[in-house]
Amino acid sequence: MKYKLNLNDRAFEAIINKTKTIEIRANTKNHNYSNLKKDDIIEFTNSKNNKIICKVKEINHYDTVEELLTLEGTRYTTSSTNDFKTAVERINNLSGYKEEIVKSGIYAIHIEYLYNDKDIWNELYKKCQEVLNPREISSSVSAGDVAAAILTKNGNIYTGVCIDTACSLGFCAERNAIGNMITNGEQEIEKLVCIGKNNNIMMPCGVCRELMLQLSDNNKKTEILTDLENKMVITLDKLLPNWWK
C-alpha cells in the first residue's frame, strides 16, 4: 500500500541524507498508523511540494514518547535535537499528539529512502549502473551487457540484466526486471530506463514492449527514457502503435 504524508523541510532533507531513518507518528483523524505494514510505500511531501519515496522496513508501537526514545534512541529519530528531554517535549508539543498518544500510543516507523521524485530519471539510471556488469558466466552464457530499471505504480524499483546463451534461451534486461516485479506481486510500470555496456540509453525490443502491454492496459502510458540529459521520454503506446489486441 502507498501512503502520502506531509513532512517538514528539515526532516525531509535528513531522510534524503540518511541521517533520519525513523519517522515518529501518532494517530490522527486522517491516519491510523496501526495499518502500516512492512514494505508499504510512503510518499513524503515538503513545503515546496517536493516528494521523496520511502519503504517501510519495520513498525514499532510504544505507549509513551519516553519509552520510544529510550528504546529507539534520538540519533535517527529526530532531525532537530539529540537531547532526550528536548525531544520528548517537542514531540508532545506537536498538534494533537499528546492527547492521541494517551489514547493509542505512538509509532516508530523505520524507513528506507528509495528516491527523490524530482530526480527519478537520474535515480533509475544510477540503479541501472549499479547492476550493469558485462561478464562471462560460462563458455555458453554471458550476462550484464544491458541493464534495466523499472518504477512501478506502487513506487517500487526493480532491476535486471540481460542473459545471453549459445542456444537462445536467454532474455533481455527488461524482462529480468519485470520478472522481479511480478515475483513481488506487481504488474503496472510507470517508468523504464535501459542502458548498454557503454552507459548509453537503449530502447526495449519488440518482445519486451509486447510483454509490458500484455501485463496491463495501463502500461500503454509507461514512460521510457530516451535522453537523460534533457529528460526526454516516450510512452510505450508510441513505440508499439496499432497494437493487435
C-alpha positions as CSV (number, residue, x, y, z in Angstrom):
1,M,0.0,0.0,0.0
2,K,1.1,3.6,-0.7
3,Y,0.7,6.4,1.9
4,K,1.0,10.1,1.3
5,L,2.3,12.2,4.3
6,N,3.4,15.7,4.8
7,L,6.8,16.4,6.3
8,N,8.7,19.5,7.5
9,D,11.7,20.6,5.4
10,R,14.3,19.8,7.9
11,A,13.2,16.2,8.4
12,F,12.7,15.9,4.6
13,E,16.4,16.7,4.0
14,A,17.5,14.5,6.8
15,I,15.8,11.5,5.3
16,I,17.5,12.2,1.9
17,N,20.9,12.5,3.7
18,K,20.1,9.3,5.6
19,T,20.6,11.0,9.0
20,K,17.0,10.2,9.8
21,T,15.8,6.7,9.3
22,I,12.9,6.5,11.8
23,E,9.8,8.6,11.5
24,I,7.8,9.2,14.7
25,R,4.0,9.4,14.2
26,A,0.9,9.4,16.4
27,N,-2.6,8.6,15.0
28,T,-4.7,11.4,13.7
29,K,-8.2,11.6,12.2
30,N,-6.7,11.2,8.8
31,H,-4.1,8.5,9.5
32,N,-4.1,5.3,11.6
33,Y,-0.6,4.1,11.6
34,S,-1.6,0.7,13.0
35,N,-2.5,-0.2,9.4
36,L,1.1,0.3,8.2
37,K,2.9,-2.9,7.2
38,K,6.4,-3.8,6.3
39,D,7.3,-2.9,2.6
40,D,4.5,-0.4,2.4
41,I,5.5,2.8,0.5
42,I,5.4,6.3,2.0
43,E,5.4,9.4,-0.2
44,F,6.6,12.4,1.9
45,T,5.9,15.9,0.6
46,N,7.6,19.0,2.0
47,S,6.5,22.7,2.0
48,K,7.9,23.2,-1.6
49,N,5.8,20.2,-2.9
50,N,8.9,18.2,-3.5
51,K,8.4,14.4,-2.9
52,I,10.6,11.6,-1.8
53,I,9.6,7.9,-1.7
54,C,10.5,5.6,1.2
55,K,9.8,2.0,2.0
56,V,8.6,0.8,5.5
57,K,11.2,-1.6,7.0
58,E,9.7,-2.0,10.5
59,I,7.0,-0.5,12.7
60,N,7.2,-0.4,16.5
61,H,4.4,0.7,18.8
62,Y,5.1,2.3,22.2
63,D,2.8,3.6,24.9
64,T,4.8,6.8,25.5
65,V,7.3,9.1,23.8
66,E,9.8,8.4,26.6
67,E,9.6,4.6,26.0
68,L,10.0,5.1,22.3
69,L,13.1,7.3,22.6
70,T,14.6,5.1,25.3
71,L,14.5,2.1,23.0
72,E,14.9,3.7,19.6
73,G,17.3,6.5,20.6
74,T,17.4,10.0,19.3
75,R,20.2,9.8,16.7
76,Y,18.0,8.6,13.8
77,T,14.5,9.6,15.1
78,T,14.8,13.3,15.4
79,S,16.2,15.8,12.9
80,S,16.4,18.8,15.3
81,T,17.9,17.6,18.6
82,N,19.8,14.7,20.2
83,D,18.8,15.8,23.7
84,F,16.4,13.3,25.2
85,K,14.3,15.7,27.3
86,T,14.1,18.3,24.5
87,A,13.0,15.6,22.0
88,V,10.2,14.4,24.4
89,E,8.9,18.0,24.8
90,R,9.0,18.7,21.1
91,I,7.1,15.6,20.1
92,N,4.5,16.1,22.8
93,N,4.0,19.7,21.7
94,L,3.0,18.7,18.1
95,S,-0.6,19.5,17.4
96,G,-2.8,16.8,18.9
97,Y,0.0,14.4,19.6
98,K,-0.1,14.5,23.5
99,E,-3.8,13.6,23.7
100,E,-3.6,11.0,20.9
101,I,-0.6,9.3,22.5
102,V,-2.5,8.9,25.7
103,K,-5.3,7.1,23.8
104,S,-3.4,4.9,21.3
105,G,0.3,5.3,21.9
106,I,3.0,6.3,19.3
107,Y,4.8,4.7,16.4
108,A,8.4,4.5,15.4
109,I,8.3,3.8,11.6
110,H,11.7,2.6,10.3
111,I,12.0,3.7,6.7
112,E,14.4,3.2,3.8
113,Y,14.9,6.1,1.5
114,L,14.3,5.0,-2.1
115,Y,14.4,8.0,-4.4
116,N,13.6,11.7,-5.0
117,D,10.6,12.0,-7.2
118,K,12.0,15.2,-8.7
119,D,15.1,13.4,-9.9
120,I,13.6,10.0,-10.7
121,W,15.2,9.6,-14.1
122,N,18.7,10.0,-12.7
123,E,17.8,7.7,-9.8
124,L,16.7,4.9,-12.3
125,Y,19.8,5.5,-14.4
126,K,22.0,5.0,-11.3
127,K,20.1,1.8,-10.4
128,C,21.0,0.5,-13.9
129,Q,24.6,1.4,-13.5
130,E,24.7,-0.5,-10.2
131,V,23.8,-3.8,-11.8
132,L,25.5,-3.3,-15.2
133,N,28.4,-5.7,-15.2
134,P,29.3,-7.4,-18.5
135,R,30.8,-10.9,-17.8
136,E,31.1,-14.4,-19.0
137,I,29.1,-16.8,-16.8
138,S,30.4,-19.9,-18.7
139,S,31.6,-20.9,-22.1
140,S,27.9,-20.8,-23.2
141,V,26.5,-17.9,-21.2
142,S,27.3,-14.2,-20.9
143,A,25.4,-11.6,-18.9
144,G,25.2,-8.0,-17.8
145,D,25.8,-6.2,-21.1
146,V,22.5,-4.4,-20.7
147,A,20.8,-3.3,-17.5
148,A,17.2,-2.1,-16.9
149,A,15.4,-0.4,-14.0
150,I,11.6,-0.1,-13.7
151,L,9.5,2.1,-11.4
152,T,6.1,0.5,-10.6
153,K,2.8,2.1,-9.8
154,N,3.3,1.2,-6.1
155,G,6.6,3.1,-6.1
156,N,9.0,0.2,-6.1
157,I,12.1,-0.1,-8.2
158,Y,13.2,-3.4,-9.8
159,T,16.3,-4.0,-11.8
160,G,17.6,-6.7,-14.1
161,V,20.4,-7.5,-16.6
162,C,20.4,-9.4,-19.9
163,I,21.4,-13.0,-20.1
164,D,22.7,-14.3,-23.5
165,T,23.1,-18.0,-24.2
166,A,24.6,-20.1,-27.0
167,C,21.2,-21.8,-27.5
168,S,19.0,-18.7,-27.5
169,L,17.5,-19.4,-24.0
170,G,18.5,-16.0,-22.6
171,F,16.4,-12.9,-22.1
172,C,16.5,-9.2,-22.0
173,A,17.3,-6.9,-19.1
174,E,13.8,-5.5,-19.2
175,R,12.2,-9.0,-18.8
176,N,14.6,-9.8,-16.0
177,A,13.4,-6.7,-14.1
178,I,9.8,-7.5,-15.0
179,G,10.3,-11.0,-13.6
180,N,11.4,-9.4,-10.3
181,M,8.4,-7.1,-10.3
182,I,6.0,-10.0,-10.9
183,T,7.6,-12.1,-8.2
184,N,6.8,-9.3,-5.8
185,G,3.2,-9.1,-6.9
186,E,3.1,-6.1,-9.2
187,Q,2.4,-5.6,-12.9
188,E,2.0,-1.9,-13.7
189,I,5.1,0.0,-14.8
190,E,5.3,3.8,-14.6
191,K,8.8,4.4,-15.9
192,L,11.6,2.4,-17.5
193,V,15.3,3.1,-18.1
194,C,17.6,0.7,-20.1
195,I,21.3,1.2,-20.7
196,G,24.0,-0.6,-22.6
197,K,27.6,-1.5,-21.6
198,N,28.8,1.9,-22.6
199,N,26.1,3.5,-20.3
200,N,24.1,4.5,-23.4
201,I,20.4,4.8,-23.3
202,M,18.6,1.9,-25.1
203,M,15.1,1.1,-26.2
204,P,13.2,-2.1,-25.3
205,C,12.9,-4.6,-28.1
206,G,9.6,-5.7,-29.6
207,V,9.3,-8.7,-27.3
208,C,9.7,-6.6,-24.2
209,R,7.3,-4.0,-25.5
210,E,4.7,-6.7,-26.2
211,L,5.1,-8.2,-22.7
212,M,4.7,-4.9,-20.9
213,L,1.5,-4.2,-22.9
214,Q,0.1,-7.7,-22.2
215,L,0.7,-7.3,-18.4
216,S,-1.6,-4.3,-18.1
217,D,-3.6,-1.9,-20.3
218,N,-2.3,0.9,-18.0
219,N,1.3,0.1,-19.3
220,K,0.4,1.9,-22.5
221,K,1.4,5.1,-20.7
222,T,4.6,3.7,-19.3
223,E,7.3,6.4,-19.8
224,I,10.6,5.2,-21.3
225,L,13.7,7.4,-21.1
226,T,15.2,8.4,-24.5
227,D,17.6,11.2,-23.4
228,L,18.9,11.5,-19.8
229,E,20.4,15.0,-20.1
230,N,17.2,16.6,-21.5
231,K,14.9,14.2,-19.6
232,M,13.1,13.2,-22.9
233,V,10.8,10.3,-22.8
234,I,8.4,8.3,-25.0
235,T,5.3,6.4,-23.9
236,L,5.0,2.6,-24.7
237,D,2.0,3.1,-26.9
238,K,4.1,5.3,-29.2
239,L,6.7,2.5,-29.5
240,L,4.0,-0.1,-30.3
241,P,1.2,1.7,-32.2
242,N,-1.8,-0.1,-33.6
243,W,-1.5,-2.9,-31.1
244,W,-3.1,-6.1,-32.2
245,K,-5.2,-6.7,-29.1
